Amino acid sequence: MNTPLNPQEVLEASAKLRTLLFEVKRVIVGQDVMLERLLVALIARGHILIEGVPGLAKTLAIKSTADAIGASFKRVQFTPDLVPADLIGTRIYNQKEAKFDTELGPIFANLILADEINRAPAKIQSALLEGMQERQVTIGQETFKLPNPFLVLATQNPIESEGTYFLPEAQVDRFMFKVVISYPGFHEEMTVVDRVSTKFAPLEKKLSLEELIHLQEMADQVYVHPSVTEYAVRLARATREPSEAKLPDLKKFISVGASPRASVNLILGAKALAIVRGREYALPEDVRDLAFDVLRHRMIPSYDALADGVSTESIISQIVQNISLPRVHLGDPYKAVDAVPTSMNNIDVNL
C-alpha cells in the first residue's frame, strides 16, 4: 500500500504550481482551463489535444510552460508531405565508417507541439503512437527511450476541412484530454491587444524537471476512494450503455462509446488535479470537472445524432447530470482496510 502523503507537502506543491501558473500568465491572457489541463497532464503523464481556431495562443501556451519548467521544447508543423522519419528520426549511412548511424528526430524533447495534427495523413499521425503510449521510439532494430517527463500537445483547427484528415480512433484515444477553447472575452481581448507592443522579460524558471517528476510521484500516491473510482467507471460506461444511467433514449445517438481508457484517465487526471488543488485525496468533483475533456474525443455520435443536431457535448452533459455524485467518507485509508479512517476528522462530504 502506498505511503500516505504529507498534507503540508501537498499544499507546498500546490503553491509551487500556482507560482508556475502565474508566471505563464504573464504571457498568456485567459485560457485558464487549458492551462490547468496542461498542468494536470504534465503531472499525470498524459497528452492533450487542443481544438480551437488560429490565434488563441495554443503554441505560445506550451512554449511558455516549457520555459517556466526549464524543459526542452520542439514544434513539428504537420503537413501532408511529412514522413515518419521527419518526426521520430531515421538511419543514415555513414560512408566514412561504412555503417548506419541513427539521427534522432524532434520527438526527443520533453514537450512536443504537434501543430495542426489533422493536416497530416494517418501514417504520420500513427508515428506518434509508440512514443505516446510506451515513451519510446523504435528506429530500425534499435529502441530509444524518450526524455522524462514527456508530453505531446497536438492542435487542430475545427473550421477547416480542405487538406485535413480525420484522426484515427486509436490515435485520439491516446490523448488524455481534448480541450476545446474559444475566443477570449472582451476585456481579455483588450489585454491581448494592449500587450502586442509590450516586450516581456524572459520567463523565469519556477519549477525544475526534477520537481515535476517528484510531483508525478506524489500524484501516484493520492488516495482515491472506491466510490470515486466507481463514479468514474459509471460515467465512462454510460457512454456505452446509457440505460445504466437511466438514459435509454441516448442509445440511438451513440455509435461508439468511450473505451476503458477513459475510466483510467478520469482517475489519473483526478489524482493530478487533487495535487493542483492542494489535496492528498481525490474527490468526485475532480472527476466531474474532467469528464468533458476526457470523454468528448472518445465518443462517436451516430447518424441519428448528426441528423437531429445532437452534439457529443449535450450527450455528456446529460450523462453527468444524471449520475449523481457519490457521498464520500474522508479519512486515513492506510490504517486498516476494515477500520473507519480518522486522520481527517471523519469528515463526511456530500457533494
N, C-alpha and C positions, 0 to 999 in steps of 0.2 A: 504494500500500500504506500502511496506517495506520502512524503513528509508534509505536514500542514504548512502553509505559507505564513510568514510573519505579517500580520496586518499592517504594521508600521512600514515594513519594507515595500509592501504593495502601494501604500499611499505615496511613498517617496518615488516609486517607479511611475505612478500616475502623474506626479508633479513634473517629472522629467519629460514625460510625453507631452504635457501641456506646454512646457517651455519650447519643445521642438515644434509643436503646432503653431505657437505664437511667432516663432522665427520664420516659418514657412509663410505665414500670413502677412509678413512684411511685404511679400511679393504678390501673393495670391489674394484676390478680393473675393469674398463669399466662398461658394463651393464647399461649405462645411461638411456636408455628408460625404462628398468624395474624399476629402482629406482624412476624415475619421475612418472611412473604409480602407484607405491606403495604409493607415497606421495598423488597423486590425489585421489586414492581410500580411503586413510585414511580421507582426508578432505571431500570427497563426500559420506562417509559411505558405500562404495562399497566393493566388494570382487574380488579377482584376481585368475585366473587360468593361471599358467605358464607352458609352454611346452618347454622342452629342454633336451638334453642328460645329463647324470650324470656328475658331476664335474664342473658345471658352476656357483657355489656359490648361488644357489637358496635358500637353507636353511640358509646359512650364511647371506644373504641379509636381510631376515626378522628378524632374531635374532639380527643382528646389529642394525636394525631400532628400535626394541623393547628396546634395551639397551639405545639408544640415546634419547628416549622419556620417559624412566622410566616406560614402560608398562610391564604387565605380559605376559609371552610367554609360550606356550605349543606346543610341537610337537607330532603328532599322526602318527605313521607309519601304513599306511593302508595295510592290508594283507587279504587273502581270509578267514581266520578264525576269523576275527574281528567280534564282535557283537555290536549292537547299544548301549548296556549298557556300553561297553568299551569306548564309546565316550561321551555320554550325562550323564551317571550315572544310578543308579538303586536303588531299595528299598531293604534294608537288615533287616531281622528280628532280633530284639534285645530281646534275651531270658530273660535277667535280668529284663527288664521293660515290657516285653510281648507286644511289639509294633514294628511297622516297622519304621526304620529310613531311611532317604534319603542320599545316598552317591553320591555327585555331581562328574561328570566326568571332563576330561581335557578340554572340550569345554568352561568351565568357566574361560576364560582368555581374555585379550584384543586382543592379536594376536595369531591366531591358524594356525599352519602349518599342512595341511593335505597332508603328504608326499606320493607321488605315489598313488594318489586317485583312479586311474584306476586299482589298484590291488585288490580292494575290490568289492564285488558284489553290485547290486543296492540297496539292503535293508540297507546296511551300508552307502552308499553314500546318500541315502534319509534321513538318520538320521540327516544330516546337514540342511535339507530344512527349518524346522521351525526356527532354530536358525539364519540362514542367512536372512530369509525374515522378521520374526517377532521379532527378537532379544530376543527370549525367548525359553525355553525348558520345555516341559511337561513330567513329570515322575509320572506315576500313576494318582492320582487325583490332583496333585499339579503342578503349573506353576511357573517357576523360571526365573526372568529377568537375562539376560546376562550382563556382565560388559559393561560400556560405556567409551571409544569407543570400538568397536568390529569389527575385520576384519579377514576373512578367506583367507589364501593364500594356494591354492592347486597346487601341481605339478604333472606332468605326463611325462613319458618317451615316445617319439614318435617312437622309433625304436624297441620296444619290443611288441610282440603280445601274446606270450605264458604266460598264467597265468594272463591275464589282461581282463578287462571288459569295454565295452563302457559306457560312462556316459549318463544317461537318459537325454532327451531333457529338461525336467523340471528342472534337476539339473544344466546343463550348462547355462541355461537361467538366473539363479540366480547370476551368476558371471558378474560383471560389465565389466571386461576386460578379454580377453585371450591374453596373451603376449607370443610371440614366440621368444626365444632367441637362438643365435647361438654361435659358437666358438669365442673366443677373437681374435683380430688381433695379428700380430707378436710381436709388441712392448708391447702390453698389456700382452701377454703371457710371455714375458721376465720379465715383472714386477712381475707377479704372481710367477714365479719360484724364482726370487730374494727374494720375501717376505716369502718363505717357512721357512727359518731359522730365520726369524725375530720375536722377541717377542714383541707384541704390548701392550702398556698400555691399561687398560680397557677404553672403550669408555665413554666419558663424556656425561652427560645428557644435551642436548641442547634445549629440548622443553618438557614442562610438559604436563601431560594429560589434565589439566585444560586449558592450552593454546591451545592444539589441539582441544578441544571441542569448544573453542571460535572461532578458525579458521573454524570449521564446521558451526557455526552460521553465520560467515561472508560470507561464500560461499552461504548460503541460501539467502543472500541479494544482491548478484551480479546481476547486471542488464543484462537481455537478450533481445535484440531487437527482435521484431516479425519476422523480416527477418531471423535472426539466427535460431529461432525455426523452421521456415518454411524450411530452408535449411536442418536441422537435420531430419525433417519428410520426406522430399523428398529423402534423402539418404536411410533411412530405408524402405520406400515404394518401392523404385526402386529394392530392393532385392525380393519383392513380385510381383511387376508389372514393369518389366524392360521397357515396352513400354512407361511408364510415363517419363522415362529418354531418350526416343528415342533410346532404345536399344532392340527392339523386338526379335532380334536373340538370346539374352541371356536367354529367357524364357525356352527353352528346356534344359538348363544346370542347372536349379534351381528346386529342388524338393520341398523344403520348404524355405521360406524367413524369414527374421528377424521379430520377434514379436514387438508390440508397445513398449515393454520394452526397445528395442534398441533406439528408439527415446528419451525416458525418460533419459536413461543413457548417451546418447550423450550430452544432455543439462546439466545434473547434473555433468558429467565429465568436460564439458567446463567451467562451473562456478568455479569448484575447480581449474582447470588449469589456469584460469584467476587470481586467488589468487596467485598461484605459480609464475606466470609471472608478478605479481605486478600491476594488473589492477582491477578496481572495476566494469568492464563490460566485457562480453564475446564477442569474435569476431568469425566470420565464420571460420577463420583459426584454432581456438581452436577445433571446431567440426571436421574439416577436419583431423587434426592431430590425433584425437582419433578414426577416422572412422574404421580403420582396426582392432584395438583392441576391439572395441565394436561389430563389425558385424561378424567377422570371425567365431565365435563359434555359431552364431545364424542362420547360413545358412546350409542347407543340399544339397549338389550337387546331381544332377540326375545321372542315369546310363549313359546317353549320355555324361555328363561331365567326368565321370570316364573313359569311353571308348575313348574319344577324348583327354584325358590328360588335361582337362581344370580345373585348380585349383580354389578354393574359392578365393585365393588372387588375381588371374587375373580378376575374376568377379568383385570383389570390386574395383580393380584398374580402370576398365573400367567405373564403375558407378561414382566413384569420379572424374574422368577426364571429364565425360560427363555432370555432373551437375555443372554449373558454380557457383562460389562463389558470394553471393549477395553483392550489394553495400549498405553499412550500414551508416546511418547518426548518428553520435555520439553526444550525448548531455545529458542534465539533464532530465531524463524521469519522474521525480517526480513532476515537477511544475504543469503541466496540461496535460490532456490526449490529447487535440487537439492542444496545443501550440507547436511551434518548440523549442526544447531544446537548451539552450545556454551556460550552465556552462562549457562545454568543448570546447568553442570557435567555436561551429558549424562545427566541423571537418567532412568533407566527406572522407570516406575511401573506395577506390575502390580496393579491394584485388584481 
